[in-house]
Amino acid sequence: MQKFQLLIRIIIQPIEFILCLYLANDCKILKEFNLELPEGSIIYGDKAYNDYEYEDILKEAVNIFLKP
């Protein structure tokens, strides 16, 4: 079984997607995205994206907010 993760803009414009195995860890897949987003962007995800260290890195390094 496979699943995919999709990164979109709020105006529903696809930016990038990754096709992966269903059992793949969501946080690990998120880290594979090429997050070239405008400063102050917010990434929303479900509770599977709960990685406090990565949230802090995104916020401090590129001012992107991860909201699980």
Helices and strands as residue ranges (DSSP letters): E 2-8, E 14-21, H 26-30, E 42-44, G 47-49, H 52-62, E 65-67
